[in-house]
Amino acid sequence: MVGFRTALSWMTIIPVKAPDEVDRALGVRTVRAIPLVGVVLGLLCGLVSWALASIAVPWPITGIVITTLLVVLTRGMHVDGLADTIDGLGSYREPDEARQIMRDGRVGPLGMAAVVLALIAEALAFGLLSTHNGHIMTGTVIAVARWATPLMCAAGASQVPRRGFGYLMIGTQRPAFAWVVASIGALLFTGAAAVTSELCGRMPDVSVVVALLYSAAAVGGTVLYRRHCVRRLGYLTGDVLGANVELLQACGAVAAVCAVTALL
């Protein structure tokens, strides 16, 4: 339970008391609990989607409310990580200089563009899902976006940074465990797409194919993104982890709409 409490305290605004003393041993348990934090956020946002749809709130407003709620619940941690990471990677500087750009409090044009596009994609997709009884799908997208975090933190994938969240989390997970969690997340995404298609009165076969293709691309993309960040930045950081969650959330939301509506 201490890992789950710490993950809630670090990753959300939920007022949970975390241990005063933190070390890499606590980081191991915290990273393992991050998928459960995703489940909590997914349940909350799925319920909000259902509640707004039940009182006939226009779908664009529903999408904006859910996206805003996510940013507030997570303290904007993931969008901040996305902006910093894109600015660092887009600078094409040496690793030390790129990391320094990421630590700079200012947001560059590339980082700002990435955040705006991600939030627009999420708002539109979550809103459209609400018009297709996609409340379960919305919650699942939000949840499984965090199920790839253990894969990002797998042992041997990166040097361990000397400070910050990265020091506590990077390299703490067994690769086998990380792959199992990512695979379960992919299956959950596919299952939610099939259920949502059934609720819409459509045959789920195409939805399952689209969801499986996206899931494979998401897991493979996470590995490639991890390798690229290690090559360009020297090692992974907390910002890189947050950016990965935001990217998977935005891409997963768009893929969910394609799967549920059988549009490619």
Accessible surface in RSA format (square Angstrom, percent):
REM  Atomic radii and reference values for relative SASA: ProtOr
REM  Chains: A
REM  Algorithm: Lee & Richards
REM  Probe-radius: 1.40
REM  Slices: 20
REM RES _ NUM      All-atoms   Total-Side   Main-Chain    Non-polar    All polar
REM                ABS   REL    ABS   REL    ABS   REL    ABS   REL    ABS   REL
RES MET A   1   165.59  85.8 122.28  80.9  43.31 103.1  94.09  80.0  71.50  94.7
RES VAL A   2    34.85  22.9  32.37  29.3   2.48   6.0  32.37  28.1   2.48   6.7
RES GLY A   3     5.05   6.2   0.00   N/A   5.05   6.2   3.34   9.2   1.72   3.8
RES PHE A   4    46.88  23.5  44.97  27.9   1.91   5.0  44.97  27.3   1.91   5.5
RES ARG A   5    93.32  39.2  93.32  47.6   0.00   0.0  31.99  43.7  61.33  37.2
RES THR A   6     0.00   0.0   0.00   0.0   0.00   0.0   0.00   0.0   0.00   0.0
RES ALA A   7     0.00   0.0   0.00   0.0   0.00   0.0   0.00   0.0   0.00   0.0
RES LEU A   8    15.94   8.9  15.94  11.4   0.00   0.0  15.94  11.2   0.00   0.0
RES SER A   9    22.99  19.4  18.79  25.1   4.20   9.7   1.02   2.2  21.97  30.8
RES TRP A  10    29.63  11.9  25.63  12.4   4.00   9.4  15.48   8.3  14.16  23.0
RES MET A  11    20.37  10.6  20.26  13.4   0.12   0.3  15.20  12.9   5.17   6.8
RES THR A  12     0.02   0.0   0.02   0.0   0.00   0.0   0.02   0.0   0.00   0.0
RES ILE A  13    77.96  44.4  61.73  46.0  16.23  39.1  62.79  45.2  15.17  41.2
RES ILE A  14    47.51  27.0  43.32  32.3   4.19  10.1  44.87  32.3   2.64   7.2
RES PRO A  15   135.31  98.6  98.21  89.5  37.10 134.9 111.84  92.3  23.47 145.9
RES VAL A  16    37.62  24.8  23.78  21.5  13.85  33.4  27.55  23.9  10.08  27.3
RES LYS A  17   150.47  73.4 136.82  83.9  13.65  32.5 103.66  93.3  46.81  49.9
RES ALA A  18    18.61  17.1  11.86  18.3   6.76  15.4  12.32  17.4   6.29  16.7
RES PRO A  19    41.56  30.3  22.23  20.3  19.34  70.3  33.76  27.9   7.81  48.5
RES ASP A  20   120.62  84.5  85.45  85.1  35.17  83.2  33.82  79.6  86.80  86.6
RES GLU A  21   151.61  87.0 140.69 106.4  10.92  26.0  63.44 122.7  88.17  72.0
RES VAL A  22    68.21  44.9  45.03  40.8  23.19  55.9  45.06  39.2  23.15  62.8
RES ASP A  23    79.25  55.5  77.35  77.0   1.90   4.5  32.66  76.9  46.59  46.5
RES ARG A  24    63.52  26.7  61.58  31.4   1.95   4.6  30.73  42.0  32.79  19.9
RES ALA A  25    64.29  59.1  51.29  79.1  13.00  29.6  57.69  81.2   6.60  17.5
RES LEU A  26     6.44   3.6   6.44   4.6   0.00   0.0   6.44   4.5   0.00   0.0
RES GLY A  27     0.00   0.0   0.00   N/A   0.00   0.0   0.00   0.0   0.00   0.0
RES VAL A  28    37.48  24.7  37.48  33.9   0.00   0.0  37.48  32.6   0.00   0.0
RES ARG A  29   115.94  48.7 112.46  57.3   3.47   8.3  45.52  62.2  70.41  42.7
RES THR A  30     0.00   0.0   0.00   0.0   0.00   0.0   0.00   0.0   0.00   0.0
RES VAL A  31     0.00   0.0   0.00   0.0   0.00   0.0   0.00   0.0   0.00   0.0
RES ARG A  32   103.45  43.4  91.67  46.7  11.78  28.1  26.76  36.6  76.69  46.5
RES ALA A  33     8.45   7.8   6.35   9.8   2.11   4.8   8.45  11.9   0.00   0.0
RES ILE A  34     6.52   3.7   6.52   4.9   0.00   0.0   6.52   4.7   0.00   0.0
RES PRO A  35     7.42   5.4   7.42   6.8   0.00   0.0   7.42   6.1   0.00   0.0
RES LEU A  36    93.67  52.2  92.91  66.5   0.76   1.9  92.93  65.3   0.75   2.0
RES VAL A  37     0.94   0.6   0.94   0.9   0.00   0.0   0.94   0.8   0.00   0.0
RES GLY A  38     0.00   0.0   0.00   N/A   0.00   0.0   0.00   0.0   0.00   0.0
RES VAL A  39    55.08  36.2  53.61  48.5   1.47   3.5  54.54  47.4   0.54   1.5
RES VAL A  40    39.92  26.3  38.75  35.1   1.17   2.8  39.65  34.5   0.27   0.7
RES LEU A  41     0.49   0.3   0.49   0.3   0.00   0.0   0.49   0.3   0.00   0.0
RES GLY A  42     2.83   3.5   0.00   N/A   2.83   3.5   2.12   5.8   0.71   1.6
RES LEU A  43   115.01  64.1 110.29  78.9   4.72  11.9 113.38  79.6   1.63   4.4
RES LEU A  44    71.27  39.7  70.79  50.6   0.48   1.2  70.87  49.8   0.40   1.1
RES CYS A  45     0.00   0.0   0.00   0.0   0.00   0.0   0.00   0.0   0.00   0.0
RES GLY A  46     9.54  11.8   0.00   N/A   9.54  11.8   8.60  23.6   0.93   2.1
RES LEU A  47   111.43  62.1 108.23  77.4   3.20   8.0 108.93  76.5   2.50   6.7
RES VAL A  48    42.22  27.8  39.79  36.0   2.43   5.8  42.22  36.7   0.00   0.0
RES SER A  49     0.00   0.0   0.00   0.0   0.00   0.0   0.00   0.0   0.00   0.0
RES TRP A  50   146.02  58.6 145.90  70.6   0.12   0.3 120.17  64.1  25.85  41.9
RES ALA A  51    41.27  37.9  40.60  62.7   0.67   1.5  41.03  57.8   0.25   0.7
RES LEU A  52    30.75  17.1  30.75  22.0   0.00   0.0  30.75  21.6   0.00   0.0
RES ALA A  53    38.65  35.5  16.89  26.1  21.76  49.5  21.67  30.5  16.98  45.0
RES SER A  54    72.37  61.2  29.80  39.8  42.57  98.1  34.35  73.1  38.02  53.3
RES ILE A  55   122.98  70.0  97.01  72.3  25.97  62.6 104.42  75.2  18.56  50.4
RES ALA A  56    87.73  80.7  59.78  92.3  27.94  63.6  69.38  97.7  18.34  48.6
RES VAL A  57    35.31  23.2  23.45  21.2  11.86  28.6  25.45  22.1   9.86  26.7
RES PRO A  58    84.69  61.7  73.40  66.9  11.28  41.0  84.69  69.9   0.00   0.0
RES TRP A  59    87.35  35.1  83.40  40.4   3.95   9.3  58.64  31.3  28.71  46.6
RES PRO A  60    55.83  40.7  52.78  48.1   3.04  11.1  54.77  45.2   1.05   6.5
RES ILE A  61    84.52  48.1  84.52  63.0   0.00   0.0  84.52  60.9   0.00   0.0
RES THR A  62     0.68   0.5   0.68   0.7   0.00   0.0   0.00   0.0   0.68   1.0
RES GLY A  63     0.00   0.0   0.00   N/A   0.00   0.0   0.00   0.0   0.00   0.0
RES ILE A  64    95.09  54.1  94.20  70.2   0.89   2.2  94.99  68.4   0.10   0.3
RES VAL A  65    56.39  37.1  52.65  47.7   3.74   9.0  55.53  48.3   0.86   2.3
RES ILE A  66     0.00   0.0   0.00   0.0   0.00   0.0   0.00   0.0   0.00   0.0
RES THR A  67     8.75   6.2   8.75   8.9   0.00   0.0   8.75  11.7   0.00   0.0
RES THR A  68    73.82  52.5  70.51  71.5   3.31   7.9  57.12  76.7  16.70  25.3
RES LEU A  69    49.96  27.8  46.43  33.2   3.53   8.9  49.61  34.8   0.35   0.9
RES LEU A  70     4.27   2.4   4.03   2.9   0.23   0.6   4.24   3.0   0.03   0.1
RES VAL A  71    44.87  29.5  42.49  38.5   2.38   5.7  44.37  38.6   0.50   1.4
RES VAL A  72    80.30  52.8  73.40  66.4   6.90  16.6  78.89  68.5   1.41   3.8
RES LEU A  73    19.46  10.8  19.46  13.9   0.00   0.0  19.46  13.7   0.00   0.0
RES THR A  74     4.66   3.3   4.66   4.7   0.00   0.0   0.43   0.6   4.23   6.4
RES ARG A  75   128.95  54.1  93.30  47.6  35.65  84.9  55.09  75.3  73.86  44.8
RES GLY A  76    12.02  14.8   0.00   N/A  12.02  14.8   9.55  26.2   2.47   5.5
RES MET A  77    51.44  26.6  42.95  28.4   8.49  20.2  41.10  34.9  10.34  13.7
RES HIS A  78    11.14   6.1  11.01   7.7   0.13   0.3   9.81  10.1   1.33   1.5
RES VAL A  79    21.14  13.9  20.17  18.3   0.97   2.3  20.38  17.7   0.76   2.0
RES ASP A  80    73.74  51.7  68.18  67.9   5.55  13.1  22.93  54.0  50.81  50.7
RES GLY A  81     0.75   0.9   0.00   N/A   0.75   0.9   0.75   2.1   0.00   0.0
RES LEU A  82     0.72   0.4   0.72   0.5   0.00   0.0   0.72   0.5   0.00   0.0
RES ALA A  83     3.73   3.4   3.73   5.8   0.00   0.0   3.73   5.3   0.00   0.0
RES ASP A  84    14.13   9.9  13.66  13.6   0.47   1.1   0.47   1.1  13.66  13.6
RES THR A  85     0.31   0.2   0.31   0.3   0.00   0.0   0.31   0.4   0.00   0.0
RES ILE A  86    44.74  25.5  44.52  33.2   0.21   0.5  44.52  32.1   0.21   0.6
RES ASP A  87    16.27  11.4  10.66  10.6   5.61  13.3   7.42  17.5   8.85   8.8
RES GLY A  88     0.00   0.0   0.00   N/A   0.00   0.0   0.00   0.0   0.00   0.0
RES LEU A  89    23.75  13.2  19.87  14.2   3.88   9.8  20.06  14.1   3.69   9.9
RES GLY A  90    26.20  32.3   0.00   N/A  26.20  32.3  11.98  32.9  14.22  31.8
RES SER A  91    32.26  27.3   6.55   8.7  25.71  59.2  17.74  37.8  14.51  20.3
RES TYR A  92   181.81  84.9 153.46  87.3  28.35  73.8 106.10  79.7  75.71  93.3
RES ARG A  93   119.19  50.0 113.69  58.0   5.50  13.1  21.47  29.3  97.72  59.2
RES GLU A  94   120.46  69.2 117.89  89.2   2.58   6.1  45.31  87.6  75.15  61.4
RES PRO A  95    43.19  31.5  43.19  39.4   0.00   0.0  43.19  35.7   0.00   0.0
RES ASP A  96    95.45  66.9  90.31  89.9   5.14  12.2  32.44  76.3  63.01  62.8
RES GLU A  97    82.51  47.4  78.53  59.4   3.98   9.5  36.04  69.7  46.47  37.9
RES ALA A  98     0.00   0.0   0.00   0.0   0.00   0.0   0.00   0.0   0.00   0.0
RES ARG A  99    28.11  11.8  27.60  14.1   0.51   1.2   2.54   3.5  25.57  15.5
RES GLN A 100   102.03  57.1 101.78  74.4   0.25   0.6  43.28  92.1  58.75  44.6
RES ILE A 101    51.67  29.4  46.74  34.8   4.93  11.9  49.14  35.4   2.53   6.9
RES MET A 102     6.03   3.1   4.17   2.8   1.86   4.4   4.17   3.5   1.86   2.5
RES ARG A 103   119.73  50.3  87.54  44.6  32.19  76.6  56.61  77.4  63.12  38.3
RES ASP A 104    46.13  32.3  36.45  36.3   9.68  22.9  16.65  39.2  29.48  29.4
RES GLY A 105    78.51  96.8   0.00   N/A  78.51  96.8  43.87 120.4  34.64  77.6
RES ARG A 106   188.55  79.2 176.31  89.9  12.24  29.1  84.37 115.3 104.18  63.1
RES VAL A 107    66.97  44.1  37.00  33.5  29.98  72.2  37.25  32.4  29.72  80.6
RES GLY A 108    22.32  27.5   0.00   N/A  22.32  27.5  19.81  54.4   2.51   5.6
RES PRO A 109   120.13  87.6 107.58  98.1  12.55  45.6 115.87  95.7   4.26  26.5
RES LEU A 110    95.70  53.3  94.06  67.3   1.64   4.1  94.06  66.1   1.64   4.4
RES GLY A 111     0.00   0.0   0.00   N/A   0.00   0.0   0.00   0.0   0.00   0.0
RES MET A 112   102.00  52.8 101.81  67.4   0.18   0.4  85.23  72.5  16.77  22.2
RES ALA A 113    47.79  43.9  40.55  62.6   7.25  16.5  47.58  67.0   0.22   0.6
RES ALA A 114    22.53  20.7  12.83  19.8   9.71  22.1  19.81  27.9   2.72   7.2
RES VAL A 115    21.28  14.0  21.28  19.3   0.00   0.0  21.28  18.5   0.00   0.0
RES VAL A 116    65.79  43.3  63.83  57.8   1.96   4.7  65.77  57.1   0.02   0.1
RES LEU A 117   121.83  67.8 117.72  84.2   4.11  10.3 117.95  82.8   3.88  10.4
RES ALA A 118     8.52   7.8   4.00   6.2   4.52  10.3   8.00  11.3   0.52   1.4
RES LEU A 119    49.12  27.4  47.92  34.3   1.21   3.0  48.27  33.9   0.85   2.3
RES ILE A 120    89.56  51.0  86.28  64.3   3.28   7.9  89.53  64.5   0.02   0.1
RES ALA A 121    27.00  24.8  20.21  31.2   6.79  15.5  26.24  37.0   0.76   2.0
RES GLU A 122     1.00   0.6   1.00   0.8   0.00   0.0   0.00   0.0   1.00   0.8
RES ALA A 123    15.58  14.3  14.73  22.7   0.86   2.0  15.03  21.2   0.56   1.5
RES LEU A 124    89.59  49.9  89.29  63.9   0.29   0.7  89.59  62.9   0.00   0.0
RES ALA A 125     3.31   3.0   1.51   2.3   1.80   4.1   3.03   4.3   0.28   0.7
RES PHE A 126     0.00   0.0   0.00   0.0   0.00   0.0   0.00   0.0   0.00   0.0
RES GLY A 127     0.00   0.0   0.00   N/A   0.00   0.0   0.00   0.0   0.00   0.0
RES LEU A 128    60.75  33.8  60.62  43.4   0.13   0.3  60.75  42.7   0.00   0.0
RES LEU A 129     2.31   1.3   1.31   0.9   1.00   2.5   2.31   1.6   0.00   0.0
RES SER A 130    11.32   9.6   3.34   4.5   7.98  18.4   0.20   0.4  11.12  15.6
RES THR A 131    73.31  52.1  36.24  36.7  37.07  88.4  42.10  56.5  31.21  47.2
RES HIS A 132    43.79  23.9  40.39  28.1   3.40   8.7  27.36  28.2  16.43  19.1
RES ASN A 133    75.75  52.2  72.69  70.2   3.06   7.4   6.95  16.7  68.80  66.5
RES GLY A 134     0.00   0.0   0.00   N/A   0.00   0.0   0.00   0.0   0.00   0.0
RES HIS A 135    27.70  15.1  26.65  18.5   1.05   2.7  20.76  21.4   6.94   8.1
RES ILE A 136    92.94  52.9  85.02  63.3   7.92  19.1  91.58  65.9   1.36   3.7
RES MET A 137     0.00   0.0   0.00   0.0   0.00   0.0   0.00   0.0   0.00   0.0
RES THR A 138     0.00   0.0   0.00   0.0   0.00   0.0   0.00   0.0   0.00   0.0
RES GLY A 139     9.26  11.4   0.00   N/A   9.26  11.4   8.71  23.9   0.56   1.2
RES THR A 140    21.12  15.0  16.20  16.4   4.92  11.7   8.30  11.1  12.82  19.4
RES VAL A 141     1.54   1.0   0.64   0.6   0.90   2.2   0.83   0.7   0.71   1.9
RES ILE A 142     0.00   0.0   0.00   0.0   0.00   0.0   0.00   0.0   0.00   0.0
RES ALA A 143    10.43   9.6  10.43  16.1   0.00   0.0  10.43  14.7   0.00   0.0
RES VAL A 144    23.45  15.4  16.45  14.9   7.00  16.9  16.45  14.3   7.00  19.0
RES ALA A 145     2.23   2.0   0.00   0.0   2.23   5.1   2.18   3.1   0.05   0.1
RES ARG A 146     5.58   2.3   5.58   2.8   0.00   0.0   2.55   3.5   3.03   1.8
RES TRP A 147    33.23  13.3  33.23  16.1   0.00   0.0  33.18  17.7   0.05   0.1
RES ALA A 148     8.78   8.1   8.08  12.5   0.69   1.6   8.14  11.5   0.64   1.7
RES THR A 149     5.50   3.9   5.06   5.1   0.44   1.1   4.26   5.7   1.24   1.9
RES PRO A 150     0.00   0.0   0.00   0.0   0.00   0.0   0.00   0.0   0.00   0.0
RES LEU A 151     0.57   0.3   0.57   0.4   0.00   0.0   0.57   0.4   0.00   0.0
RES MET A 152     0.96   0.5   0.68   0.4   0.28   0.7   0.68   0.6   0.28   0.4
RES CYS A 153     0.06   0.0   0.00   0.0   0.06   0.1   0.06   0.1   0.00   0.0
RES ALA A 154     4.83   4.4   4.37   6.7   0.47   1.1   4.37   6.1   0.47   1.2
RES ALA A 155    49.21  45.2  37.98  58.6  11.23  25.5  38.60  54.4  10.61  28.1
RES GLY A 156    81.21 100.2   0.00   N/A  81.21 100.2  41.09 112.8  40.12  89.9
RES ALA A 157    24.50  22.5   2.21   3.4  22.29  50.7  11.48  16.2  13.02  34.5
RES SER A 158    15.18  12.8   0.05   0.1  15.13  34.8   6.86  14.6   8.31  11.6
RES GLN A 159   131.09  73.3 120.56  88.1  10.52  25.1  43.37  92.3  87.72  66.5
RES VAL A 160    62.75  41.3  40.56  36.7  22.19  53.5  40.56  35.2  22.19  60.2
RES PRO A 161     6.58   4.8   5.31   4.8   1.27   4.6   5.85   4.8   0.73   4.5
RES ARG A 162   208.78  87.7 181.26  92.4  27.52  65.5  75.54 103.2 133.24  80.8
RES ARG A 163   155.07  65.1 144.94  73.9  10.12  24.1  68.65  93.8  86.42  52.4
RES GLY A 164    52.60  64.9   0.00   N/A  52.60  64.9  39.47 108.3  13.13  29.4
RES PHE A 165    83.78  41.9  76.67  47.5   7.11  18.5  76.67  46.5   7.11  20.3
RES GLY A 166     2.46   3.0   0.00   N/A   2.46   3.0   0.74   2.0   1.72   3.9
RES TYR A 167    90.34  42.2  90.34  51.4   0.00   0.0  50.36  37.8  39.98  49.3
RES LEU A 168    20.71  11.5  20.71  14.8   0.00   0.0  20.71  14.5   0.00   0.0
RES MET A 169     4.10   2.1   4.10   2.7   0.00   0.0   2.55   2.2   1.56   2.1
RES ILE A 170     0.88   0.5   0.88   0.7   0.00   0.0   0.88   0.6   0.00   0.0
RES GLY A 171    15.60  19.2   0.00   N/A  15.60  19.2   2.73   7.5  12.87  28.8
RES THR A 172    16.74  11.9   0.66   0.7  16.07  38.3   5.74   7.7  10.99  16.6
RES GLN A 173     0.89   0.5   0.08   0.1   0.82   1.9   0.82   1.7   0.08   0.1
RES ARG A 174   174.02  73.1 172.42  87.9   1.60   3.8  49.05  67.0 124.97  75.7
RES PRO A 175    64.36  46.9  64.36  58.7   0.00   0.0  64.36  53.1   0.00   0.0
RES ALA A 176    74.49  68.5  63.30  97.7  11.19  25.5  71.99 101.4   2.50   6.6
RES PHE A 177    68.73  34.4  62.27  38.6   6.46  16.8  67.46  40.9   1.27   3.6
RES ALA A 178     0.00   0.0   0.00   0.0   0.00   0.0   0.00   0.0   0.00   0.0
RES TRP A 179   113.05  45.4 112.82  54.6   0.23   0.5  93.07  49.6  19.98  32.4
RES VAL A 180    84.84  55.8  81.92  74.2   2.92   7.0  84.78  73.7   0.05   0.1
RES VAL A 181    12.60   8.3  12.60  11.4   0.00   0.0  12.60  11.0   0.00   0.0
RES ALA A 182     5.78   5.3   0.98   1.5   4.80  10.9   3.16   4.4   2.62   6.9
RES SER A 183    55.39  46.8  51.30  68.5   4.09   9.4  29.99  63.9  25.40  35.6
RES ILE A 184    73.82  42.0  73.82  55.0   0.00   0.0  73.82  53.2   0.00   0.0
RES GLY A 185     3.37   4.2   0.00   N/A   3.37   4.2   3.20   8.8   0.17   0.4
RES ALA A 186    21.88  20.1  15.38  23.7   6.49  14.8  20.26  28.5   1.62   4.3
RES LEU A 187   119.01  66.3 112.04  80.2   6.97  17.5 112.30  78.9   6.71  18.1
RES LEU A 188    81.83  45.6  76.82  55.0   5.01  12.6  79.44  55.8   2.40   6.4
RES PHE A 189     4.03   2.0   4.03   2.5   0.00   0.0   4.03   2.4   0.00   0.0
RES THR A 190    12.90   9.2  12.90  13.1   0.00   0.0  12.90  17.3   0.00   0.0
RES GLY A 191    32.80  40.4   0.00   N/A  32.80  40.4  32.16  88.3   0.64   1.4
RES ALA A 192     8.18   7.5   2.84   4.4   5.34  12.2   6.09   8.6   2.09   5.5
RES ALA A 193     0.00   0.0   0.00   0.0   0.00   0.0   0.00   0.0   0.00   0.0
RES ALA A 194    21.78  20.0  21.68  33.5   0.10   0.2  21.78  30.7   0.00   0.0
RES VAL A 195    70.34  46.3  68.42  61.9   1.91   4.6  70.30  61.1   0.03   0.1
RES THR A 196     0.00   0.0   0.00   0.0   0.00   0.0   0.00   0.0   0.00   0.0
RES SER A 197     0.00   0.0   0.00   0.0   0.00   0.0   0.00   0.0   0.00   0.0
RES GLU A 198   106.12  60.9  91.63  69.3  14.49  34.5  33.46  64.7  72.66  59.3
RES LEU A 199    97.07  54.1  73.40  52.5  23.67  59.5  76.98  54.1  20.09  54.1
RES CYS A 200    35.26  26.7   4.76   5.3  30.50  71.7   9.99  25.3  25.27  27.2
RES GLY A 201    72.30  89.2   0.00   N/A  72.30  89.2  36.54 100.3  35.76  80.1
RES ARG A 202    96.35  40.5  88.49  45.1   7.86  18.7  34.43  47.1  61.92  37.5
RES MET A 203   147.58  76.4 135.09  89.4  12.49  29.7 101.21  86.0  46.37  61.4
RES PRO A 204    27.18  19.8  27.18  24.8   0.00   0.0  27.18  22.4   0.00   0.0
RES ASP A 205    83.27  58.3  74.84  74.5   8.43  19.9  42.83 100.8  40.44  40.3
RES VAL A 206    69.36  45.6  67.84  61.4   1.52   3.7  69.36  60.3   0.00   0.0
RES SER A 207     1.57   1.3   1.57   2.1   0.00   0.0   0.00   0.0   1.57   2.2
RES VAL A 208    42.87  28.2  42.87  38.8   0.00   0.0  42.87  37.2   0.00   0.0
RES VAL A 209    82.91  54.6  81.87  74.1   1.04   2.5  82.75  71.9   0.16   0.4
RES VAL A 210    10.11   6.7   9.29   8.4   0.82   2.0   9.47   8.2   0.63   1.7
RES ALA A 211     0.15   0.1   0.00   0.0   0.15   0.3   0.15   0.2   0.00   0.0
RES LEU A 212    84.71  47.2  80.68  57.7   4.03  10.1  80.95  56.9   3.75  10.1
RES LEU A 213   115.93  64.6 109.82  78.6   6.11  15.3 110.67  77.7   5.26  14.2
RES TYR A 214    40.47  18.9  34.54  19.7   5.93  15.4  37.70  28.3   2.77   3.4
RES SER A 215     6.17   5.2   3.29   4.4   2.88   6.6   5.63  12.0   0.54   0.8
RES ALA A 216    69.81  64.2  51.42  79.4  18.38  41.8  61.13  86.1   8.67  23.0
RES ALA A 217    65.96  60.7  46.58  71.9  19.39  44.1  58.52  82.4   7.44  19.7
RES ALA A 218    18.27  16.8  10.34  16.0   7.93  18.0  17.90  25.2   0.36   1.0
RES VAL A 219    29.72  19.6  28.72  26.0   1.00   2.4  29.72  25.8   0.00   0.0
RES GLY A 220    31.97  39.4   0.00   N/A  31.97  39.4  30.80  84.5   1.17   2.6
RES GLY A 221    32.15  39.6   0.00   N/A  32.15  39.6  26.98  74.0   5.17  11.6
RES THR A 222     3.11   2.2   0.52   0.5   2.59   6.2   1.62   2.2   1.49   2.2
RES VAL A 223    15.39  10.1  15.39  13.9   0.00   0.0  15.39  13.4   0.00   0.0
RES LEU A 224   116.88  65.1 112.24  80.3   4.64  11.7 112.58  79.1   4.29  11.6
RES TYR A 225    34.55  16.1  27.48  15.6   7.07  18.4  33.76  25.4   0.79   1.0
RES ARG A 226    27.63  11.6  27.63  14.1   0.00   0.0   0.38   0.5  27.25  16.5
RES ARG A 227   151.83  63.8 144.46  73.6   7.37  17.6  51.13  69.9 100.70  61.0
RES HIS A 228    70.10  38.3  67.25  46.7   2.85   7.3  48.10  49.6  22.00  25.6
RES CYS A 229     0.00   0.0   0.00   0.0   0.00   0.0   0.00   0.0   0.00   0.0
RES VAL A 230    38.37  25.3  35.07  31.7   3.30   8.0  35.07  30.5   3.30   9.0
RES ARG A 231   165.68  69.6 139.57  71.1  26.11  62.2  74.07 101.2  91.62  55.5
RES ARG A 232    29.93  12.6  29.29  14.9   0.65   1.5  14.05  19.2  15.88   9.6
RES LEU A 233     0.00   0.0   0.00   0.0   0.00   0.0   0.00   0.0   0.00   0.0
RES GLY A 234    25.30  31.2   0.00   N/A  25.30  31.2  19.55  53.7   5.75  12.9
RES TYR A 235    32.72  15.3  32.72  18.6   0.00   0.0  16.36  12.3  16.36  20.2
RES LEU A 236     0.05   0.0   0.05   0.0   0.00   0.0   0.05   0.0   0.00   0.0
RES THR A 237    25.33  18.0  25.02  25.4   0.31   0.7  25.32  34.0   0.01   0.0
RES GLY A 238    24.21  29.9   0.00   N/A  24.21  29.9  11.71  32.1  12.50  28.0
RES ASP A 239    38.85  27.2  33.98  33.8   4.87  11.5   3.67   8.6  35.18  35.1
RES VAL A 240     0.00   0.0   0.00   0.0   0.00   0.0   0.00   0.0   0.00   0.0
RES LEU A 241    10.80   6.0   9.10   6.5   1.70   4.3   9.82   6.9   0.98   2.6
RES GLY A 242     6.29   7.8   0.00   N/A   6.29   7.8   5.95  16.3   0.34   0.8
RES ALA A 243     1.04   1.0   1.04   1.6   0.00   0.0   1.04   1.5   0.00   0.0
RES ASN A 244     4.68   3.2   4.68   4.5   0.00   0.0   0.00   0.0   4.68   4.5
RES VAL A 245     5.02   3.3   5.02   4.5   0.00   0.0   5.02   4.4   0.00   0.0
RES GLU A 246     6.02   3.5   6.02   4.6   0.00   0.0   0.00   0.0   6.02   4.9
RES LEU A 247    61.20  34.1  60.99  43.6   0.21   0.5  61.20  43.0   0.00   0.0
RES LEU A 248    24.49  13.6  22.02  15.8   2.47   6.2  22.11  15.5   2.37   6.4
RES GLN A 249     3.82   2.1   3.82   2.8   0.00   0.0   0.00   0.0   3.82   2.9
RES ALA A 250     7.92   7.3   7.58  11.7   0.34   0.8   7.92  11.2   0.00   0.0
RES CYS A 251    66.81  50.5  60.76  67.8   6.05  14.2  15.00  38.0  51.81  55.9
RES GLY A 252     2.35   2.9   0.00   N/A   2.35   2.9   2.35   6.4   0.00   0.0
RES ALA A 253     0.00   0.0   0.00   0.0   0.00   0.0   0.00   0.0   0.00   0.0
RES VAL A 254    69.44  45.7  68.64  62.1   0.80   1.9  69.36  60.3   0.08   0.2
RES ALA A 255    13.57  12.5   8.30  12.8   5.28  12.0  13.19  18.6   0.38   1.0
RES ALA A 256     0.00   0.0   0.00   0.0   0.00   0.0   0.00   0.0   0.00   0.0
RES VAL A 257    23.09  15.2  23.03  20.9   0.06   0.1  23.09  20.1   0.00   0.0
RES CYS A 258    34.53  26.1  34.32  38.3   0.21   0.5   2.77   7.0  31.75  34.2
RES ALA A 259     0.03   0.0   0.03   0.0   0.00   0.0   0.03   0.0   0.00   0.0
RES VAL A 260     0.18   0.1   0.14   0.1   0.04   0.1   0.14   0.1   0.04   0.1
RES THR A 261    22.71  16.2  12.33  12.5  10.37  24.7  12.32  16.5  10.39  15.7
RES ALA A 262    44.12  40.6  24.92  38.5  19.21  43.7  24.92  35.1  19.21  50.9
RES LEU A 263   118.05  65.7 117.09  83.8   0.96   2.4 118.00  82.9   0.05   0.1
RES LEU A 264   176.42  98.2 103.23  73.9  73.18 184.0 131.26  92.2  45.16 121.5
END  Absolute sums over single chains surface
CHAIN  1 A    11850.5       9939.2       1911.4       8300.8       3549.8
END  Absolute sums over all chains
TOTAL         11850.5       9939.2       1911.4       8300.8       3549.8
